[in-house]
Each structure stands twice: as structure tokens, then as C-alpha cells.
Amino acid sequence: MASLHLTGCSVMAVAGAAVTVVATTVSTGATVVETTVSTGAKVVETTVDVVATGVKAAVGRDED
């Protein structure tokens, strides 16, 4: 289980014991923070855009 905590929100990615890459990108203006965790055989990608009006999250999975 991979758990990612961001300012103002919480993103958790769970794929059993087979999570290979968890990539999280947080954009706040011109600042970009990217975190990658490797643990298994699947790909979970999370992108969070923090804007003045709120938070938008798009999650995509690619399972081989």
C-alpha cells in the first residue's frame, strides 16, 4: 500500500502488494513537486492541480 499526503488533500493508492510506480505531481503556480515510489508490478499515476478555486485530481491506472 502506498499512501501520499498532500497539503489540503490526501491521495491514497492501493493495488494489493503489486504497486510498481506511484507518481504524484502537485502543481501550484510555477512550483512542481514530483514523488515516485517503486514497490511491485503495476503503475498508478496521480496528478493534482492546486488552484485558487479548489483542487482537481485526475487518477489513471495502467495494469499489465
A tleap script that builds the chain and sets N, CA, C and O, in Angstrom:
source leaprc.protein.ff14SB
mol = sequence {
  NMET ALA SER LEU HIE LEU THR GLY CYS SER
  VAL MET ALA VAL ALA GLY ALA ALA VAL THR
  VAL VAL ALA THR THR VAL SER THR GLY ALA
  THR VAL VAL GLU THR THR VAL SER THR GLY
  ALA LYS VAL VAL GLU THR THR VAL ASP VAL
  VAL ALA THR GLY VAL LYS ALA ALA VAL GLY
  ARG ASP GLU CASP
}
set mol.1.N position { 0.838 -1.184 0.000 }
set mol.1.CA position { 0.000 0.000 0.000 }
set mol.1.C position { 0.877 1.238 0.000 }
set mol.1.O position { 1.830 1.341 0.772 }
set mol.2.N position { 0.546 2.165 -0.865 }
set mol.2.CA position { 1.277 3.427 -0.904 }
set mol.2.C position { 0.328 4.537 -0.507 }
set mol.2.O position { -0.792 4.612 -1.012 }
set mol.3.N position { 0.759 5.378 0.374 }
set mol.3.CA position { -0.090 6.472 0.835 }
set mol.3.C position { 0.637 7.789 0.657 }
set mol.3.O position { 1.756 7.967 1.138 }
set mol.4.N position { -0.016 8.716 -0.046 }
set mol.4.CA position { 0.581 10.015 -0.309 }
set mol.4.C position { -0.294 11.093 0.306 }
set mol.4.O position { -1.498 11.128 0.052 }
set mol.5.N position { 0.283 11.962 1.101 }
set mol.5.CA position { -0.480 13.023 1.739 }
set mol.5.C position { -0.014 14.379 1.217 }
set mol.5.O position { 1.171 14.705 1.282 }
set mol.6.N position { -0.958 15.168 0.698 }
set mol.6.CA position { -0.651 16.469 0.133 }
set mol.6.C position { -1.314 17.551 0.966 }
set mol.6.O position { -2.291 17.294 1.669 }
set mol.7.N position { -0.787 18.744 0.884 }
set mol.7.CA position { -1.365 19.861 1.623 }
set mol.7.C position { -2.792 20.114 1.159 }
set mol.7.O position { -3.030 20.390 -0.017 }
set mol.8.N position { -3.728 20.021 2.073 }
set mol.8.CA position { -5.122 20.296 1.743 }
set mol.8.C position { -5.895 19.102 1.219 }
set mol.8.O position { -7.112 19.182 1.056 }
set mol.9.N position { -5.215 17.996 0.950 }
set mol.9.CA position { -5.913 16.810 0.479 }
set mol.9.C position { -5.068 15.574 0.743 }
set mol.9.O position { -3.896 15.675 1.105 }
set mol.10.N position { -5.673 14.409 0.558 }
set mol.10.CA position { -4.966 13.158 0.790 }
set mol.10.C position { -5.227 12.221 -0.376 }
set mol.10.O position { -6.377 12.006 -0.758 }
set mol.11.N position { -4.175 11.665 -0.938 }
set mol.11.CA position { -4.308 10.737 -2.054 }
set mol.11.C position { -3.715 9.401 -1.634 }
set mol.11.O position { -2.558 9.333 -1.220 }
set mol.12.N position { -4.511 8.334 -1.741 }
set mol.12.CA position { -4.025 7.014 -1.363 }
set mol.12.C position { -4.170 6.065 -2.543 }
set mol.12.O position { -5.244 5.964 -3.136 }
set mol.13.N position { -3.097 5.373 -2.882 }
set mol.13.CA position { -3.126 4.414 -3.975 }
set mol.13.C position { -2.912 3.019 -3.409 }
set mol.13.O position { -1.901 2.755 -2.758 }
set mol.14.N position { -3.864 2.127 -3.659 }
set mol.14.CA position { -3.766 0.765 -3.145 }
set mol.14.C position { -3.957 -0.205 -4.298 }
set mol.14.O position { -4.964 -0.151 -5.003 }
set mol.15.N position { -2.994 -1.086 -4.489 }
set mol.15.CA position { -3.095 -2.113 -5.530 }
set mol.15.C position { -2.569 -3.421 -4.972 }
set mol.15.O position { -1.715 -4.061 -5.586 }
set mol.16.N position { -3.063 -3.814 -3.833 }
set mol.16.CA position { -2.591 -5.027 -3.188 }
set mol.16.C position { -1.130 -4.892 -2.830 }
set mol.16.O position { -0.714 -3.878 -2.268 }
set mol.17.N position { -0.338 -5.918 -3.154 }
set mol.17.CA position { 1.096 -5.863 -2.881 }
set mol.17.C position { 1.867 -5.672 -4.173 }
set mol.17.O position { 3.073 -5.915 -4.221 }
set mol.18.N position { 1.175 -5.236 -5.227 }
set mol.18.CA position { 1.800 -5.164 -6.548 }
set mol.18.C position { 1.781 -3.763 -7.139 }
set mol.18.O position { 1.408 -3.582 -8.298 }
set mol.19.N position { 2.174 -2.781 -6.358 }
set mol.19.CA position { 2.282 -1.417 -6.875 }
set mol.19.C position { 3.720 -1.181 -7.299 }
set mol.19.O position { 4.632 -1.245 -6.476 }
set mol.20.N position { 3.925 -0.910 -8.577 }
set mol.20.CA position { 5.286 -0.698 -9.060 }
set mol.20.C position { 5.690 0.758 -8.971 }
set mol.20.O position { 6.705 1.086 -8.356 }
set mol.21.N position { 4.922 1.616 -9.565 }
set mol.21.CA position { 5.262 3.033 -9.580 }
set mol.21.C position { 4.065 3.866 -9.155 }
set mol.21.O position { 2.972 3.736 -9.706 }
set mol.22.N position { 4.284 4.711 -8.180 }
set mol.22.CA position { 3.271 5.677 -7.782 }
set mol.22.C position { 3.879 7.047 -8.009 }
set mol.22.O position { 4.796 7.455 -7.296 }
set mol.23.N position { 3.370 7.753 -8.999 }
set mol.23.CA position { 3.913 9.064 -9.333 }
set mol.23.C position { 2.886 10.132 -9.012 }
set mol.23.O position { 1.761 10.101 -9.511 }
set mol.24.N position { 3.279 11.060 -8.190 }
set mol.24.CA position { 2.373 12.143 -7.813 }
set mol.24.C position { 2.989 13.476 -8.188 }
set mol.24.O position { 4.130 13.769 -7.830 }
set mol.25.N position { 2.233 14.274 -8.905 }
set mol.25.CA position { 2.701 15.596 -9.297 }
set mol.25.C position { 1.749 16.644 -8.746 }
set mol.25.O position { 0.542 16.576 -8.978 }
set mol.26.N position { 2.281 17.600 -8.026 }
set mol.26.CA position { 1.474 18.683 -7.468 }
set mol.26.C position { 1.929 19.993 -8.094 }
set mol.26.O position { 3.102 20.357 -8.014 }
set mol.27.N position { 0.995 20.695 -8.717 }
set mol.27.CA position { 1.322 21.962 -9.369 }
set mol.27.C position { 0.691 23.123 -8.617 }
set mol.27.O position { -0.524 23.155 -8.422 }
set mol.28.N position { 1.501 24.063 -8.201 }
set mol.28.CA position { 0.999 25.275 -7.549 }
set mol.28.C position { 1.704 26.460 -8.189 }
set mol.28.O position { 2.782 26.861 -7.751 }
set mol.29.N position { 1.089 27.022 -9.231 }
set mol.29.CA position { 1.728 28.119 -9.950 }
set mol.29.C position { 2.913 27.597 -10.744 }
set mol.29.O position { 2.743 26.814 -11.679 }
set mol.30.N position { 4.119 28.032 -10.373 }
set mol.30.CA position { 5.327 27.614 -11.077 }
set mol.30.C position { 6.095 26.548 -10.309 }
set mol.30.O position { 7.204 26.179 -10.697 }
set mol.31.N position { 5.513 26.054 -9.226 }
set mol.31.CA position { 6.189 25.049 -8.406 }
set mol.31.C position { 5.623 23.666 -8.704 }
set mol.31.O position { 4.411 23.458 -8.640 }
set mol.32.N position { 6.496 22.730 -9.026 }
set mol.32.CA position { 6.070 21.358 -9.302 }
set mol.32.C position { 6.843 20.404 -8.402 }
set mol.32.O position { 8.074 20.406 -8.375 }
set mol.33.N position { 6.091 19.586 -7.663 }
set mol.33.CA position { 6.706 18.592 -6.785 }
set mol.33.C position { 6.329 17.216 -7.307 }
set mol.33.O position { 5.147 16.937 -7.505 }
set mol.34.N position { 7.306 16.355 -7.533 }
set mol.34.CA position { 7.026 15.022 -8.056 }
set mol.34.C position { 7.628 13.955 -7.155 }
set mol.34.O position { 8.801 14.020 -6.788 }
set mol.35.N position { 6.798 12.964 -6.803 }
set mol.35.CA position { 7.242 11.878 -5.936 }
set mol.35.C position { 7.020 10.547 -6.637 }
set mol.35.O position { 5.943 10.303 -7.182 }
set mol.36.N position { 8.025 9.690 -6.626 }
set mol.36.CA position { 7.901 8.373 -7.242 }
set mol.36.C position { 8.302 7.291 -6.243 }
set mol.36.O position { 9.355 7.372 -5.609 }
set mol.37.N position { 7.440 6.272 -6.114 }
set mol.37.CA position { 7.705 5.161 -5.203 }
set mol.37.C position { 7.594 3.864 -5.993 }
set mol.37.O position { 6.603 3.648 -6.690 }
set mol.38.N position { 8.596 3.003 -5.893 }
set mol.38.CA position { 8.570 1.727 -6.606 }
set mol.38.C position { 8.443 0.569 -5.615 }
set mol.38.O position { 9.223 0.474 -4.667 }
set mol.39.N position { 7.449 -0.321 -5.835 }
set mol.39.CA position { 7.289 -1.477 -4.946 }
set mol.39.C position { 6.800 -2.768 -5.595 }
set mol.39.O position { 6.773 -3.789 -4.907 }
set mol.40.N position { 6.411 -2.796 -6.874 }
set mol.40.CA position { 5.841 -4.057 -7.385 }
set mol.40.C position { 5.655 -4.198 -8.880 }
set mol.40.O position { 6.646 -4.158 -9.609 }
set mol.41.N position { 4.401 -4.368 -9.391 }
set mol.41.CA position { 4.192 -4.679 -10.810 }
set mol.41.C position { 3.078 -3.909 -11.507 }
set mol.41.O position { 2.650 -4.306 -12.590 }
set mol.42.N position { 2.608 -2.840 -10.927 }
set mol.42.CA position { 1.554 -2.042 -11.553 }
set mol.42.C position { 1.949 -0.567 -11.568 }
set mol.42.O position { 2.881 -0.161 -10.873 }
set mol.43.N position { 1.247 0.220 -12.350 }
set mol.43.CA position { 1.549 1.648 -12.438 }
set mol.43.C position { 0.320 2.449 -12.026 }
set mol.43.O position { -0.756 2.294 -12.602 }
set mol.44.N position { 0.491 3.300 -11.031 }
set mol.44.CA position { -0.583 4.185 -10.584 }
set mol.44.C position { -0.056 5.606 -10.663 }
set mol.44.O position { 0.955 5.936 -10.044 }
set mol.45.N position { -0.741 6.443 -11.422 }
set mol.45.CA position { -0.282 7.825 -11.594 }
set mol.45.C position { -1.361 8.796 -11.134 }
set mol.45.O position { -2.521 8.691 -11.534 }
set mol.46.N position { -0.969 9.730 -10.302 }
set mol.46.CA position { -1.916 10.708 -9.771 }
set mol.46.C position { -1.404 12.112 -10.032 }
set mol.46.O position { -0.257 12.432 -9.722 }
set mol.47.N position { -2.252 12.939 -10.599 }
set mol.47.CA position { -1.888 14.329 -10.842 }
set mol.47.C position { -2.867 15.233 -10.108 }
set mol.47.O position { -4.080 15.110 -10.278 }
set mol.48.N position { -2.346 16.130 -9.301 }
set mol.48.CA position { -3.189 17.053 -8.545 }
set mol.48.C position { -2.786 18.485 -8.882 }
set mol.48.O position { -1.634 18.878 -8.696 }
set mol.49.N position { -3.746 19.255 -9.379 }
set mol.49.CA position { -3.511 20.664 -9.680 }
set mol.49.C position { -4.196 21.505 -8.616 }
set mol.49.O position { -5.419 21.484 -8.485 }
set mol.50.N position { -3.401 22.243 -7.859 }
set mol.50.CA position { -3.945 23.088 -6.808 }
set mol.50.C position { -4.093 24.501 -7.354 }
set mol.50.O position { -3.106 25.155 -7.693 }
set mol.51.N position { -5.341 24.965 -7.435 }
set mol.51.CA position { -5.615 26.306 -7.945 }
set mol.51.C position { -6.341 27.111 -6.886 }
set mol.51.O position { -6.780 26.560 -5.877 }
set mol.52.N position { -6.471 28.411 -7.109 }
set mol.52.CA position { -7.089 29.292 -6.115 }
set mol.52.C position { -8.537 28.922 -5.818 }
set mol.52.O position { -9.033 29.192 -4.724 }
set mol.53.N position { -9.221 28.305 -6.784 }
set mol.53.CA position { -10.633 27.974 -6.602 }
set mol.53.C position { -10.853 26.598 -5.996 }
set mol.53.O position { -11.973 26.294 -5.586 }
set mol.54.N position { -9.831 25.756 -5.922 }
set mol.54.CA position { -10.007 24.416 -5.357 }
set mol.54.C position { -8.951 23.437 -5.813 }
set mol.54.O position { -7.861 23.831 -6.229 }
set mol.55.N position { -9.278 22.155 -5.735 }
set mol.55.CA position { -8.337 21.095 -6.080 }
set mol.55.C position { -8.969 20.186 -7.121 }
set mol.55.O position { -10.104 19.737 -6.961 }
set mol.56.N position { -8.221 19.918 -8.198 }
set mol.56.CA position { -8.676 18.981 -9.217 }
set mol.56.C position { -7.734 17.783 -9.206 }
set mol.56.O position { -6.515 17.956 -9.194 }
set mol.57.N position { -8.282 16.579 -9.211 }
set mol.57.CA position { -7.446 15.379 -9.196 }
set mol.57.C position { -7.839 14.456 -10.339 }
set mol.57.O position { -9.021 14.193 -10.559 }
set mol.58.N position { -6.837 13.965 -11.065 }
set mol.58.CA position { -7.071 13.005 -12.136 }
set mol.58.C position { -6.206 11.790 -11.864 }
set mol.58.O position { -4.986 11.901 -11.739 }
set mol.59.N position { -6.833 10.643 -11.774 }
set mol.59.CA position { -6.099 9.421 -11.450 }
set mol.59.C position { -6.216 8.463 -12.616 }
set mol.59.O position { -7.313 8.222 -13.119 }
set mol.60.N position { -5.075 7.907 -13.053 }
set mol.60.CA position { -5.073 6.925 -14.128 }
set mol.60.C position { -4.294 5.700 -13.707 }
set mol.60.O position { -3.299 5.797 -12.989 }
set mol.61.N position { -4.759 4.530 -14.164 }
set mol.61.CA position { -4.062 3.287 -13.821 }
set mol.61.C position { -3.732 2.524 -15.092 }
set mol.61.O position { -4.500 2.527 -16.054 }
set mol.62.N position { -2.592 1.879 -15.081 }
set mol.62.CA position { -2.165 1.045 -16.191 }
set mol.62.C position { -1.689 -0.267 -15.612 }
set mol.62.O position { -0.592 -0.352 -15.059 }
set mol.63.N position { -2.521 -1.295 -15.741 }
set mol.63.CA position { -2.179 -2.599 -15.177 }
set mol.63.C position { -1.770 -3.529 -16.292 }
set mol.63.O position { -2.511 -3.702 -17.259 }
set mol.64.N position { -0.591 -4.138 -16.172 }
set mol.64.CA position { -0.098 -5.068 -17.188 }
set mol.64.C position { -0.480 -6.478 -16.838 }
set mol.64.O position { -0.152 -7.408 -17.575 }
savepdb mol mol.pdb
quit
